[in-house]
């Protein structure tokens, strides 16, 4: 599974998004709930984009 290039890019992107969200929540503690909601939406959208890209359409 880790040999797949798209999967490695997807995991790297998810880790990067998570690190950015952690950094923002530490810098802006009053907006942590908003950051978590945005993080969830961004991760779902990125999952959908990579799934659409990885699955061939017939």
C-alpha positions as CSV (number, residue, x, y, z in Angstrom):
1,X,0.0,0.0,0.0
2,X,2.9,2.4,0.7
3,X,4.3,1.7,-2.7
4,X,1.5,3.5,-4.3
5,X,2.6,7.0,-5.2
6,X,-0.9,8.6,-4.8
7,X,-1.3,7.0,-1.4
8,X,2.0,8.4,-0.2
9,X,1.1,11.9,-1.4
10,X,-2.3,11.6,0.3
11,X,-0.8,10.5,3.6
12,X,1.8,13.3,3.4
13,X,-0.9,15.8,2.7
14,X,-3.0,14.6,5.6
15,X,0.0,14.9,8.0
16,X,0.8,18.4,6.7
17,X,-2.8,19.5,7.2
18,X,-2.9,18.1,10.7
19,X,0.4,19.8,11.6
20,X,-0.9,23.1,10.3
21,X,-4.2,22.7,12.3
22,X,-2.2,21.8,15.5
23,X,0.0,24.9,15.1
24,X,-3.0,27.1,14.4
25,X,-4.9,25.8,17.4
26,X,-1.9,26.5,19.6
27,X,-1.5,30.0,18.3
28,X,-5.2,30.8,18.3
29,X,-6.7,28.9,21.3
30,X,-10.0,30.8,21.1
31,X,-10.8,29.5,17.6
32,X,-9.9,25.8,18.3
33,X,-13.4,24.5,17.7
34,X,-13.6,26.4,14.4
35,X,-10.2,25.0,13.4
36,X,-11.3,21.5,14.1
37,X,-14.4,21.9,12.0
38,X,-12.4,23.3,9.1
39,X,-9.9,20.6,9.5
40,X,-12.5,17.9,9.2
41,X,-14.0,19.5,6.1
42,X,-10.6,19.9,4.4
43,X,-9.6,16.3,5.2
44,X,-13.0,14.9,3.8
45,X,-12.6,17.0,0.7
46,X,-9.0,15.9,0.1
47,X,-10.0,12.3,0.6
48,X,-12.8,12.6,-2.0
49,X,-10.4,14.3,-4.4
50,X,-7.8,11.6,-4.1
51,X,-10.4,8.8,-4.2
52,X,-11.8,10.3,-7.4
53,X,-8.3,10.5,-8.9
54,X,-7.3,7.0,-7.9
55,X,-10.5,5.2,-9.0
56,X,-10.7,4.9,-12.8
57,X,-14.0,5.9,-14.3
58,X,-15.6,3.5,-16.9
